[in-house]
Amino acid sequence: MQTLSIEGELTIVTATEQKALLLAFLDTDDELEINLSKVSEFDTAGLQLLILIKREAAQTGKTLRFVMHSKVVLDILELTRLTTAFGDQVVLESPR
């Protein structure tokens, strides 16, 4: 299993760069995990990227899980009522 950790913004400002990174990550293995614990800013463009990458993984027969959702990611997922839509267990990063 390959794991990718996203750090910083997952927003409209970084969408083009992040899209290329996420799509390239899909080619690394058949079982994938994206760690969202270090996402500091997240908006609907970031949400669209997660939906896109999850859909692309499913279409190519790959398993993709989102793990360790940061608070900002969880806030948007809750606001849009998509917390369980991806089928991933939602686990917050431990407070420090």
Order of alpha helices (4+ residues) and beta strands (2+ residues): beta-alpha-beta-alpha-beta-alpha
